[in-house]
Amino acid sequence: MRTSGGMLRVLGTAAVLTLVLLPAGAPAQGTARPAKLVSLVIDSGAAFVHQPGFGHGFRYGVGAFFKTSKRAAFEIILERFNVPVEAGAGRGGADTIGLTAGRMDLTAVVLNQHIYILTRGAFQPFATIGIAFDFIHFAADDAAVTPQRDIVDRLALQLGGGVDFRVSRRMALTGRARYNMAKTWITDLPHPDPIRDVDPLVQNMLNLFGLELSFGVKFTF
């Protein structure tokens, strides 16, 4: 099992990055700041993992959105999705063993930078790029089976885009399509300590590239 200390270190890193990145998008001295700066974002949808043997499932997330200039915004979201896994998924070759049938849970702390293409009117499309700290867990469908393999937590690249539809000055509907691109591997349990000492070349490699489609609401304060 993963130690709570490792997860706390990653969350601490995310917090530091948030503090570092937020000032970078602030307007230059002497320029007017946007009238509305902070929003609460709640969304849900579906996640589709492209790795063979992995399916699709429900996704949901909640986060904060900071408008840092007329065309830029910074977002931090806590999201989660759960997808089914077929028996044998992740098998890398004749000498490797895949996962048993089960489900993969992915919880992520996502840090995204938004660039708005249009800033006037009801429809405001944007592009987004960022990173995510992915906490990944695999559980077998058969509760009597003792887990012997798990998926390693990894850093993921985020790429995508979407559109905000302004309903009022304080509320907008938002939709997006985004890729969560994590390159990781399957490891035998118990996890070595530290995990970085394991050579990923001798493990089952996984390209957990997941397309996430979501729709939600944004409340501005």
C-alpha positions in Angstrom: 0.0 0.0 0.0 1.1 3.6 -0.6 2.2 5.5 2.4 0.3 8.6 3.4 3.6 10.5 3.6 4.2 10.0 -0.1 0.8 11.4 -1.0 1.3 14.3 1.4 4.6 15.2 -0.3 2.9 15.2 -3.7 0.0 17.4 -2.5 2.5 19.7 -0.9 4.3 20.0 -4.2 1.0 20.8 -5.9 0.3 23.6 -3.3 3.8 25.1 -3.9 3.3 25.0 -7.7 -0.1 26.8 -7.2 1.6 29.6 -5.3 4.4 29.9 -7.8 2.2 29.8 -10.9 -0.6 32.1 -9.8 1.6 35.3 -9.6 3.0 34.5 -13.0 -0.3 35.3 -14.7 -1.1 38.4 -12.7 -1.6 41.7 -14.6 1.3 44.1 -14.9 1.4 46.9 -12.4 -0.7 49.8 -13.3 -3.2 47.8 -15.4 -6.8 47.2 -14.4 -7.6 43.8 -12.9 -10.6 41.8 -14.1 -13.8 42.6 -12.3 -14.3 39.0 -11.3 -11.3 37.0 -10.2 -12.3 33.8 -8.5 -14.8 31.0 -9.5 -15.9 27.7 -8.2 -16.1 25.0 -10.9 -18.1 21.8 -10.5 -18.3 19.3 -13.5 -18.8 15.7 -14.4 -18.7 13.5 -17.5 -16.9 10.5 -18.8 -13.3 9.3 -19.1 -12.1 6.9 -21.9 -8.7 5.2 -21.3 -7.1 4.2 -24.6 -4.8 1.5 -23.1 -6.0 -1.9 -24.4 -8.0 -3.7 -21.8 -9.1 -0.6 -20.0 -12.6 0.7 -20.4 -14.5 4.0 -19.7 -16.3 5.3 -16.7 -17.9 8.2 -14.9 -15.8 11.2 -14.0 -16.4 14.1 -11.6 -14.4 17.1 -10.3 -14.5 20.2 -8.3 -12.0 23.1 -8.2 -11.1 26.8 -8.1 -10.6 29.1 -11.1 -8.6 32.3 -11.0 -8.8 34.9 -13.8 -5.3 36.3 -13.9 -5.7 38.6 -17.0 -8.1 39.3 -19.8 -7.1 36.2 -21.8 -5.6 33.9 -19.1 -6.8 32.0 -16.1 -5.3 29.4 -13.7 -7.3 26.4 -12.5 -6.7 23.8 -9.8 -9.1 20.8 -9.8 -9.5 17.7 -7.7 -11.0 15.0 -10.0 -11.7 11.3 -10.0 -12.8 8.6 -12.3 -13.2 4.8 -12.2 -12.9 2.4 -15.2 -13.2 -1.4 -15.6 -10.1 -3.4 -16.4 -10.1 -6.7 -18.3 -8.2 -9.8 -17.2 -4.7 -9.7 -18.7 -4.7 -6.0 -19.4 -1.2 -4.4 -19.3 0.6 -7.6 -20.2 3.8 -6.5 -21.9 5.0 -9.7 -23.5 5.6 -13.5 -22.9 7.6 -12.9 -19.8 5.2 -10.4 -18.1 1.9 -10.9 -16.4 -1.1 -8.6 -16.7 -3.7 -7.5 -14.2 -6.6 -9.6 -13.1 -10.1 -8.4 -13.9 -11.0 -5.4 -11.8 -11.3 -1.7 -11.7 -8.8 1.2 -11.8 -9.5 4.3 -9.7 -7.6 7.5 -10.6 -7.7 10.5 -8.4 -5.8 13.6 -9.6 -4.8 17.0 -8.5 -4.8 19.0 -11.8 -3.1 22.3 -12.4 -4.2 24.0 -15.7 -3.5 27.2 -17.5 -6.3 28.5 -19.7 -5.9 30.8 -22.7 -9.1 32.4 -23.9 -9.4 32.7 -27.7 -12.5 35.1 -27.4 -13.2 37.2 -24.4 -16.4 39.0 -25.4 -19.9 37.6 -26.0 -21.7 34.7 -24.4 -19.5 32.0 -26.0 -15.8 32.1 -24.8 -13.7 29.2 -26.2 -10.3 28.4 -24.6 -7.3 26.1 -24.9 -5.8 24.5 -21.8 -2.4 23.0 -20.9 -1.2 21.8 -17.5 0.0 18.9 -15.4 -1.7 16.4 -13.0 -0.5 14.4 -10.0 -2.2 11.0 -10.6 -2.9 8.7 -7.7 -3.8 5.3 -9.3 -5.2 2.3 -7.6 -6.2 -1.1 -8.9 -8.7 -3.4 -7.2 -9.7 -6.9 -8.3 -13.4 -7.7 -9.0 -13.1 -10.8 -6.8 -12.8 -9.5 -3.2 -11.3 -12.8 -2.1 -8.3 -12.3 -4.4 -5.2 -10.8 -2.7 -3.9 -8.0 -4.9 -0.4 -8.9 -6.2 0.0 -6.0 -8.7 -0.8 -2.3 -8.8 -0.3 0.7 -11.0 2.4 3.2 -10.1 1.4 6.9 -9.4 2.7 9.3 -12.0 2.8 12.8 -13.2 0.6 13.4 -16.3 0.5 16.0 -19.0 -2.9 17.8 -19.6 -3.9 19.1 -23.1 -7.3 20.1 -24.3 -9.8 22.9 -24.8 -13.4 23.9 -24.2 -15.9 26.7 -24.1 -17.7 28.8 -21.4 -21.2 29.9 -22.0 -22.0 33.0 -19.9 -25.5 32.8 -18.5 -25.0 35.8 -16.3 -22.1 37.8 -14.8 -21.9 35.3 -11.9 -22.6 32.0 -13.6 -21.4 30.2 -16.7 -21.9 26.7 -18.2 -18.7 25.1 -19.2 -17.8 22.1 -21.3 -14.4 20.7 -22.2 -12.5 17.9 -23.8 -9.1 17.1 -22.2 -6.4 14.4 -22.4 -4.8 13.1 -19.2 -1.6 11.6 -20.5 0.2 9.5 -17.9 3.0 7.0 -18.9 3.4 4.5 -16.1 3.8 0.8 -15.4 2.5 -2.1 -13.4 4.5 -3.2 -10.4 4.4 -6.2 -8.2 3.3 -5.8 -4.6 4.5 -4.9 -2.0 5.7 -1.7 -3.5 9.5 -1.2 -3.1 10.6 1.8 -1.1 11.4 4.0 -2.8 9.5 3.2 -6.0 12.0 5.1 -8.1 14.5 2.3 -7.5 12.5 -0.1 -9.7 13.6 -0.3 -13.3 10.4 0.4 -15.4 12.0 -1.3 -18.4 11.5 -4.7 -16.7 7.9 -3.9 -15.7 4.7 -3.8 -17.7 4.5 -0.4 -19.3 1.2 1.4 -19.5 0.2 4.5 -21.6 -2.8 5.6 -19.6 -3.9 8.3 -22.1 -7.4 9.1 -21.1 -9.8 11.4 -23.0 -12.1 13.2 -20.5 -15.3 14.8 -21.6 -17.1 17.0 -19.0 -19.8 19.5 -18.6 -20.4 21.6 -15.6 -21.1 25.0 -14.0 -18.9 27.9 -12.9 -19.9 30.2 -10.1 -18.0 33.5 -10.0 -17.5 35.5 -6.8 
